[in-house]
Amino acid sequence: MAILMQGLVLLVSGMGIVYLFLSLLVWVMNHSTQIVQRFNYILPDDEPRKKKPRPALAATRAGNSGEQIAVAIAVASAKAR
């Protein structure tokens, strides 16, 4: 019976230590955001770069993309038969 009590004491103390550690971690993380915001003017983040629009297909640059797509579909359907 003494071993069972020692195991129970070890279980409760271990879980208590883990709970205290996680609570401390959450507290530190919440307060570190306030500290970082206070000193953010020293090293501000870069502005995000704007993405350049890319054409969907190389054929769209040629101007007659509809004709080229129709030819590609016709060739694919002819080979499938």
Secondary structure, DSSP 8 states (H G I E B T S, - for coil): -HHHHHHHHHHHHHHHHHHHHHHHHHHHHHHHHHHHHHTTTTS------------S-GGGGTS-HHHHHHHHHHHHHHHH-
